[in-house]
């Protein structure tokens, strides 16, 4: 089992089921990386996933190797790697297919903001959750992220005009 803020490797069906059950119980967002050992793009995106796990402790990040857990990947309709499924209470709420680091970061930020109750009070960019300001430019529909962006933008604007 991995430590907090790390990507948890699910090497057995039991480990997968346990993590899925935990995610359902605590209503945390699960980001699942369906990956393959020998595929280059999967290896290139792995450090990005690790970085996101460290910056988003309110999200659980899982890694499933499709070669090891073929039945799990088939059950979830994964037919390409890497595929990232965003699960909330056992249901897919979003998906990224391919090693698209910017899209992955954006969607983690979007869904983490929705999942985290503390994100609604974000008076300044200094108090925003880690990564919120960087992700904010890509996600304009989330209120918490938009609030952080508006504060940072208005500060910059008032400084420029002063």
C-alpha positions in Angstrom: 0.0 0.0 0.0 1.3 3.5 -0.9 1.6 6.4 1.5 -0.7 9.3 1.4 -0.4 11.6 -1.6 1.1 8.9 -3.7 -0.2 6.9 -6.6 -1.6 3.6 -5.3 -0.8 0.6 -7.4 -3.6 -2.0 -7.7 -1.8 -5.2 -8.6 -4.7 -7.6 -7.7 -8.4 -7.6 -8.2 -8.8 -7.5 -4.4 -6.6 -4.4 -4.1 -8.7 -2.7 -6.8 -12.0 -3.7 -5.2 -10.7 -2.4 -1.8 -9.7 1.0 -3.2 -13.0 1.3 -5.2 -14.9 0.5 -2.0 -12.9 3.0 0.0 -13.6 5.7 -2.6 -17.3 5.0 -2.5 -17.4 5.1 1.3 -15.5 8.3 1.7 -17.0 9.9 -1.5 -13.5 10.9 -2.6 -12.7 11.4 -6.3 -10.7 8.5 -7.7 -8.4 9.1 -10.6 -7.5 5.7 -12.1 -4.6 5.4 -14.5 -5.1 2.3 -16.7 -1.6 1.8 -18.0 0.9 -0.7 -19.5 4.5 -1.4 -18.4 6.0 -1.4 -21.9 4.2 1.5 -23.6 6.3 4.7 -23.8 3.5 7.3 -23.4 2.4 5.5 -20.2 5.8 5.8 -18.7 6.1 9.5 -19.8 2.8 10.5 -18.1 3.6 8.6 -14.8 5.6 11.5 -13.2 2.8 13.9 -14.0 0.3 11.6 -12.2 2.7 11.4 -9.2 3.0 15.2 -9.1 -0.8 15.5 -9.2 -1.1 13.0 -6.4 1.2 15.1 -4.2 -0.6 18.4 -5.0 -4.2 17.0 -4.6 -4.4 15.1 -1.3 -8.2 15.3 -1.5 -8.1 12.9 -4.5 -7.1 9.3 -4.5 -4.9 8.3 -7.5 -4.8 4.7 -8.5 -2.7 2.8 -11.1 -4.0 -0.3 -12.8 -1.7 -2.3 -15.2 -4.0 -3.6 -17.9 -1.7 -6.6 -18.5 -2.1 -7.7 -14.8 -5.8 -6.8 -14.4 -7.3 -7.4 -17.8 -10.7 -8.2 -16.3 -10.8 -4.9 -14.5 -9.9 -2.9 -17.6 -12.4 -4.8 -19.7 -15.1 -4.2 -17.1 -14.5 -0.5 -17.2 -14.4 -0.3 -21.0 -10.7 0.6 -21.3 -9.4 -0.2 -24.8 -6.4 2.1 -25.0 -3.6 3.1 -22.7 -3.1 5.3 -21.0 -6.7 5.9 -20.0 -7.6 8.0 -17.0 -11.0 7.4 -15.5 -12.4 9.9 -13.0 -14.7 8.0 -10.6 -17.1 9.5 -8.0 -19.1 7.1 -5.9 -18.5 4.2 -8.4 -19.5 6.2 -11.5 -17.4 7.6 -14.3 -17.6 11.4 -14.2 -14.9 12.1 -16.8 -12.2 10.4 -18.9 -8.9 11.2 -20.6 -7.6 8.9 -23.2 -3.9 9.3 -24.1 -0.9 10.9 -22.5 -2.4 14.4 -22.5 -0.8 16.0 -19.5 -2.5 19.4 -19.8 -6.0 17.8 -20.2 -5.2 15.5 -17.2 -4.1 18.4 -15.0 -7.2 20.5 -16.1 -9.7 17.7 -15.3 -8.0 16.8 -12.0 -8.3 20.5 -11.0 -11.9 20.7 -12.2 -13.1 17.6 -10.4 -10.9 18.1 -7.3 -12.5 21.6 -6.9 -16.0 20.1 -7.1 -15.0 17.3 -4.6 -13.4 19.5 -2.0 -15.7 21.4 0.4 -12.9 23.8 1.4 -12.4 25.1 -2.2 -15.6 27.2 -1.9 -13.9 29.8 0.3 -10.8 30.9 -1.6 -10.4 34.6 -0.8 -7.0 35.1 -2.3 -4.7 33.2 -4.6 -2.4 32.6 -1.6 -5.1 30.5 0.1 -6.2 28.6 -2.9 -5.6 24.8 -2.9 -2.3 23.9 -4.3 -2.3 24.0 -8.1 -5.6 25.9 -8.3 -4.2 29.1 -9.8 -2.3 27.2 -12.5 -5.3 25.1 -13.4 -7.7 28.0 -13.2 -6.9 29.4 -16.6 -8.0 26.2 -18.2 -11.2 25.7 -16.1 -13.5 28.7 -16.0 -16.8 27.0 -15.0 -15.8 26.0 -11.4 -16.8 28.6 -8.9 -13.9 28.0 -6.4 -11.3 28.0 -9.1 -12.8 31.0 -10.8 -12.8 32.9 -7.5 -9.1 32.3 -7.1 -8.5 33.4 -10.7 -10.6 36.5 -10.3 -8.7 37.5 -7.2 -5.3 36.9 -8.7 -6.4 38.8 -11.9 -7.9 41.8 -10.1 -4.7 42.1 -7.9 -2.6 42.1 -11.0 -4.8 44.6 -12.8 -4.9 47.0 -9.9 -1.1 46.8 -9.6 -0.7 47.5 -13.3 -2.9 50.6 -13.1 -1.5 51.9 -9.9 
